[in-house]
Amino acid sequence: MNAQPKTVKHPCFDKSSEGVCGRVHLPVAPQCNIKCGYCDRRHDCVNESRPGVSTAVLTPAQAGIYLSGILAKEPRISVVGIAGPGDPLANPEETFGTLREAKKLNPNIIGCLSTNGLMLPKYAGEIAESGVTHVTVTVNAVDPEIGAKIYAWVRDGKVIRRGREAAEYLLERQLEGIRAVKEKGLKVKVNMILIPGVNDHHVEAVAEKMASLGVDVLNVMPMAPVAGTPFENVLEPTPEMMEAARAKAEKFLPQMRHCRRCRADAAGLLGEDRSREFGPYLKECAEIIPIDLRNRPNVAVATREGLLINQHLGEADSFQIWSKAPEGFKLVETRKAPPSGGNVERWKELASILSDCRAVLVSGFGKVPEAVLEAEGLTLLEMSGFIDMGLSAVYEGKGLGALKKRSASGCRKSSGCGGDGGGCG
């Protein structure tokens, strides 16, 4: 299926519509597969306006609820995009699940996504099939020597590449991916982050190469120095530098000059962003657990004494089963957990034991049980506090953020850590 582009209603591709048609970015993609020298992803920030920043991260189901509310609040929105806070194609299940939710709500809404291009060749077909008509790819260099100064590492599956090898691999995938989505009939915009002293002399080369691939628009963007990143001390390009760069690039491609460096949760018109206004609603939606109550009426709890949520999933030899009752919550029974050992089979057996539960409240869990149980329809929630407060969070969406467990030190997946490429970032 070839998508039919509709540039007239996409404000980033058509400046004439920027004051008429709006966009909403759904922040459902927290993970990233490359490490850029200018980027720091932040999943809980209201004070910055730049890519990689969002007030919260949503699941596809939560994103559907949020989008429904936003479309009611801002009917001028004609575009739904996925642009982070990480890379959409590093989070394919979340990205395509969200796009399906959006199309259910409004089949005519324009779908777009913004990617670093690493996984674009793999997902080009699915992108087109999902109804996306506009794709943005960030290409900062077409010379691996320059790219090696920008990217610390690139991760494809379990393989991590660094230095020039990383830059070469990323560029190959970007070029292949752009060709693939153009063959599908999609509109493509390329973003180039202008970094003084690194790639500011390289604009024409990037523009010429992108033009040869059939790219529709080039957006040369000024790098915004971010504290804690390798480029934090690089000065932001001046307006004069930016206009000179765009003038050079314009010899090859039309330029986007009205970019607002949108957040991963941007909402509204380009010139009238309402993400700060909608931030509380976004956080509210991030605490909702939308699960079918008819099939899974109960909640399982890992507890030592029956008062607190204080056992790790793997340590619990039994689970209390709770349900919603007219007067509050009711303890239904206690169920034995499968014996330790057995790895995946153990978690499949637990999923069967808890098949009538919508969520499991624990003090911690590992990646393997998380993957197995969630594939079986169980939501694992890591939290600490009183059981009744956890049940209120699940059944009524009250105070989930306050109960979610926070690590005093070490790795926190909810933070903006870029990591070292080993799989957490």
C-alpha positions in Angstrom: 0.0 0.0 0.0 1.5 3.4 -1.0 0.6 6.3 1.2 -1.0 9.4 -0.3 0.8 12.4 1.1 -1.3 15.4 2.1 1.2 18.2 2.6 -1.4 20.9 2.6 -2.4 20.1 6.3 1.1 19.3 7.7 2.4 22.6 9.2 6.1 21.4 9.2 6.0 20.6 5.5 3.9 23.5 4.4 4.5 26.9 6.1 1.2 28.3 4.8 -0.7 25.9 7.2 1.3 26.6 10.3 -1.3 29.1 11.7 -4.3 27.0 10.7 -3.4 23.3 11.3 -1.8 22.0 14.5 0.1 18.9 15.5 0.3 16.7 18.6 3.4 14.6 19.5 2.6 11.5 21.5 5.5 10.6 23.8 5.5 6.8 23.6 9.1 6.1 22.6 11.5 6.4 25.5 14.4 4.2 24.3 17.0 5.3 21.8 19.6 3.3 19.8 22.2 6.0 19.2 24.0 8.5 21.4 24.3 12.0 20.0 26.7 14.5 21.5 24.1 17.2 21.9 21.2 15.1 23.3 19.9 14.5 26.8 16.5 12.7 26.9 14.4 13.9 29.8 11.1 12.1 30.5 9.8 14.5 33.2 10.5 18.1 32.3 8.3 21.1 31.7 11.0 23.8 31.5 12.7 23.0 28.2 11.5 23.3 24.7 13.6 21.0 22.5 13.5 17.5 21.0 14.1 14.7 23.5 12.0 16.3 26.3 8.6 15.3 27.6 6.6 15.8 30.7 5.7 12.1 30.8 5.9 8.9 28.7 2.7 7.1 27.6 1.7 3.6 26.6 -0.2 3.2 23.3 -3.5 2.8 25.2 -2.8 5.9 27.3 -1.8 7.8 24.2 -5.2 7.0 22.7 -7.0 8.4 25.7 -4.7 11.5 25.7 -5.2 12.0 22.0 -9.0 11.8 22.3 -8.9 14.5 25.0 -6.5 16.7 23.1 -8.5 16.6 19.9 -11.5 17.8 21.9 -9.5 20.6 23.4 -7.7 21.7 20.2 -9.8 20.8 17.1 -7.3 22.4 14.8 -4.9 19.5 15.2 -4.6 17.7 11.9 -1.3 15.8 12.5 -0.3 13.2 15.1 3.4 12.6 15.3 5.7 10.4 17.3 9.1 12.0 17.9 10.4 10.6 21.1 11.6 11.2 23.7 13.9 8.5 22.2 13.6 7.1 18.7 10.2 5.8 17.5 11.8 2.9 15.6 13.8 1.9 18.7 10.3 1.4 20.2 8.4 -0.2 17.3 5.6 -1.9 19.3 4.8 1.3 21.1 5.1 3.4 18.0 2.9 1.3 15.7 0.5 0.5 18.4 0.0 4.2 19.0 -0.4 4.9 15.3 -3.2 2.3 15.2 -4.9 3.9 18.2 -4.7 7.3 16.4 -6.2 6.0 13.2 -9.1 4.4 15.2 -9.9 7.8 16.7 -9.6 9.7 13.4 -8.9 7.8 10.2 -8.2 11.1 8.4 -5.6 12.4 10.8 -2.1 12.7 9.2 0.5 10.4 10.7 4.1 11.2 10.9 7.2 10.2 12.8 10.7 11.5 13.3 13.7 9.1 13.4 17.5 8.9 13.4 17.1 6.5 10.5 19.0 3.5 12.0 16.0 1.2 11.7 14.2 2.9 8.8 15.1 0.2 6.2 13.6 -2.5 8.5 10.4 -0.7 9.1 9.8 1.3 5.9 7.0 -1.1 4.8 5.3 -1.1 8.1 5.5 2.7 8.3 3.6 3.0 5.0 1.1 0.4 6.0 0.4 2.2 9.3 -0.9 5.2 7.4 2.1 7.4 8.1 2.6 9.8 5.2 5.4 12.1 6.4 8.7 11.0 7.8 11.5 13.2 9.2 15.1 11.8 9.4 17.9 13.5 11.2 21.0 13.4 9.1 23.9 15.4 10.5 26.6 14.3 8.2 27.3 12.4 5.0 31.0 12.0 5.8 31.7 9.4 8.5 34.7 11.3 9.7 32.3 14.1 10.7 29.7 11.8 11.9 32.2 10.1 14.3 32.5 13.4 16.1 28.8 13.6 16.7 27.8 10.0 17.6 29.4 8.2 20.6 27.8 4.9 19.7 25.2 3.2 17.6 23.3 0.0 18.7 21.6 -2.4 16.4 20.2 -5.2 18.5 23.0 -6.5 20.7 25.7 -5.1 18.4 27.3 -1.8 19.5 29.5 0.2 17.1 31.6 3.2 18.0 33.6 5.9 16.3 33.9 5.9 12.5 32.4 2.4 12.3 29.2 3.7 14.0 29.0 6.7 11.8 29.4 4.7 8.6 26.8 2.2 9.7 24.3 4.8 10.6 24.8 6.7 7.4 24.3 3.5 5.3 21.0 2.8 7.1 19.9 6.4 6.7 20.4 6.5 3.0 18.9 3.0 2.5 15.9 4.0 4.7 15.2 7.3 2.9 15.3 5.5 -0.5 12.9 2.9 0.9 10.2 5.3 2.2 10.4 7.5 -0.9 9.7 4.4 -3.0 6.6 4.0 -0.8 5.4 7.4 -1.8 6.0 9.2 1.5 7.1 12.8 2.0 10.5 13.1 3.7 12.0 16.0 5.6 15.6 15.8 6.7 16.7 17.6 9.9 20.3 18.6 10.1 21.5 19.9 13.5 24.1 22.6 12.8 27.0 22.3 15.3 29.6 25.0 15.0 33.1 23.7 14.5 31.8 20.2 13.7 29.5 20.1 10.7 28.8 23.8 9.9 31.1 23.6 6.9 29.2 20.5 5.7 25.7 21.8 4.9 26.0 21.9 1.1 27.3 18.3 1.0 24.3 17.1 3.1 21.8 19.1 1.1 23.2 17.8 -2.2 23.1 14.2 -1.1 19.6 14.5 0.3 18.4 16.1 -2.9 19.7 13.2 -4.9 17.6 10.8 -2.8 14.4 12.8 -3.5 14.0 14.4 -0.1 11.3 17.0 -0.1 12.4 19.5 2.5 15.6 20.2 4.5 15.4 21.7 8.0 18.8 23.1 9.1 18.4 23.5 12.9 20.7 25.3 15.4 22.1 23.0 18.0 20.9 23.9 21.5 23.7 23.4 24.0 22.5 21.1 26.8 24.2 20.8 30.2 25.9 17.5 30.8 26.4 16.6 27.1 29.7 16.5 25.2 28.7 19.6 23.3 27.5 21.6 26.3 30.2 24.2 25.8 29.7 24.7 22.1 28.0 28.0 21.4 24.6 28.0 19.7 24.8 29.2 16.1 23.8 32.8 15.6 20.8 33.7 13.4 23.3 35.0 10.8 25.1 31.7 10.8 21.8 29.9 10.4 20.6 32.0 7.5 23.9 31.7 5.7 23.8 27.9 6.1 20.2 27.8 4.8 21.1 29.9 1.8 23.8 27.4 0.8 21.4 24.5 1.3 18.6 26.1 -0.6 20.6 25.7 -3.8 19.6 22.0 -3.5 16.4 21.8 -1.5 13.5 23.9 -0.2 14.2 25.1 3.4 12.0 24.9 6.5 12.6 28.2 8.2 9.6 28.1 10.6 10.8 25.2 12.8 10.1 25.5 16.6 12.4 22.7 17.8 9.4 20.9 19.1 9.3 18.8 22.3 8.4 15.1 22.2 5.0 16.1 23.7 4.4 19.3 21.6 0.7 20.1 21.1 -1.1 22.9 19.3 -0.2 25.2 16.4 3.5 25.7 15.7 3.4 29.3 16.9 1.0 28.6 19.7 2.4 25.5 21.5 0.2 24.3 24.4 2.3 21.5 25.8 2.8 23.3 29.1 -1.0 23.9 29.4 -1.7 20.2 28.5 1.1 18.9 30.7 -1.1 18.1 33.8 -3.5 16.2 31.5 -0.6 14.3 30.0 0.6 13.3 33.4 -3.0 12.3 34.4 -3.2 10.0 31.3 0.2 8.5 32.1 -1.2 7.2 35.4 -4.2 5.5 33.8 -4.1 1.7 33.4 -6.7 1.0 30.7 -7.4 -2.7 30.9 -10.6 -4.6 30.2 -12.3 -5.0 33.6 -14.6 -7.8 32.5 -11.8 -10.3 31.7 -9.3 -9.3 34.4 -11.2 -8.0 37.5 -8.4 -8.7 40.1 -5.0 -7.4 41.1 -2.2 -9.6 42.4 0.1 -8.2 45.2 3.5 -9.4 46.4 3.6 -8.7 50.1 5.3 -10.1 53.2 2.7 -9.3 55.9 -0.4 -8.3 53.9 -0.1 -4.6 54.5 2.7 -3.2 52.2 3.8 -3.9 48.7 7.3 -5.0 49.6 8.3 -8.2 47.8 10.3 -8.6 44.6 8.5 -10.6 41.9 11.1 -13.4 41.9 11.1 -13.7 45.7 7.4 -14.0 46.2 6.3 -17.6 46.9 2.6 -16.4 46.9 0.4 -13.5 45.8 -2.6 -12.0 47.5 -5.5 -11.6 45.0 -7.6 -8.4 45.5 -10.7 -7.2 43.8 -12.8 -4.0 43.8 -15.8 -4.0 46.1 -18.6 -1.5 46.8 -17.0 -0.6 50.2 -13.4 -0.4 48.8 -11.2 -3.5 48.1 -11.7 -7.1 49.0 -9.0 -9.8 49.6 -10.2 -12.7 47.5 -7.6 -15.3 48.3 -3.9 -16.1 48.3 -2.3 -18.1 45.5 1.0 -20.0 45.5 3.6 -19.0 43.0 5.4 -21.5 40.9 8.7 -22.8 42.4 11.8 -20.9 41.7 13.9 -21.9 38.6 12.6 -22.7 35.2 13.1 -19.2 33.8 10.6 -18.5 31.0 8.4 -21.5 31.8 8.1 -20.3 35.4 6.7 -17.0 34.3 4.3 -18.5 31.8 3.0 -20.7 34.6 2.6 -17.6 36.8 0.8 -15.8 34.0 -1.7 -18.7 33.9 -2.1 -18.6 37.7 -2.9 -14.9 37.5 -4.9 -14.9 34.3 -7.8 -13.1 35.9 -5.6 -10.3 37.1 -5.0 -7.0 35.3 -1.9 -6.0 37.2 0.8 -7.4 39.6 2.1 -5.0 42.3 5.6 -5.8 43.3 8.7 -4.0 44.7 10.9 -5.0 41.8 11.1 -7.3 38.7 13.5 -8.3 36.0 13.3 -7.9 32.2 12.5 -11.6 31.4 9.4 -11.9 33.6 8.3 -8.4 32.5 8.4 -9.5 28.8 6.7 -12.8 29.4 3.9 -11.5 31.7 3.2 -8.4 29.7 2.9 -10.6 26.5 0.3 -12.6 28.4 -1.7 -9.4 29.2 -0.4 -8.7 32.7 0.8 -5.3 33.7 3.7 -5.3 36.1 3.9 -2.3 38.4 7.0 -1.6 40.5 6.0 0.4 43.5 6.3 0.8 47.3 3.6 1.7 49.8 0.4 0.5 51.3 -1.6 -2.1 49.4 -4.8 -0.1 49.4 -3.0 2.9 47.9 -1.6 0.7 45.1 -5.1 -0.7 44.5 -6.5 2.8 44.3 -3.8 3.6 41.7 -4.8 0.6 39.5 -8.6 0.8 39.8 -9.0 4.5 40.0 -5.8 6.0 38.5 -5.1 7.8 41.8 -1.5 8.6 42.8 0.3 6.1 40.6 3.2 8.5 40.1 3.8 8.9 43.9 3.8 5.1 44.4 6.1 4.2 41.6 9.4 3.0 43.2 12.4 5.4 42.7 16.0 4.2 43.0 18.3 6.2 45.2 21.2 5.2 43.1 22.1 3.1 40.1 20.1 2.8 36.9 16.6 4.3 36.5 15.0 3.6 33.1 12.7 6.5 33.6 15.5 9.0 33.7 17.1 10.6 30.7 20.4 8.7 31.0 22.0 8.2 27.6 23.9 5.1 28.9 27.0 3.5 27.4 25.3 1.5 24.6 24.9 -1.6 26.7 21.2 -1.8 26.4 19.7 0.5 29.1 19.7 3.7 27.1 
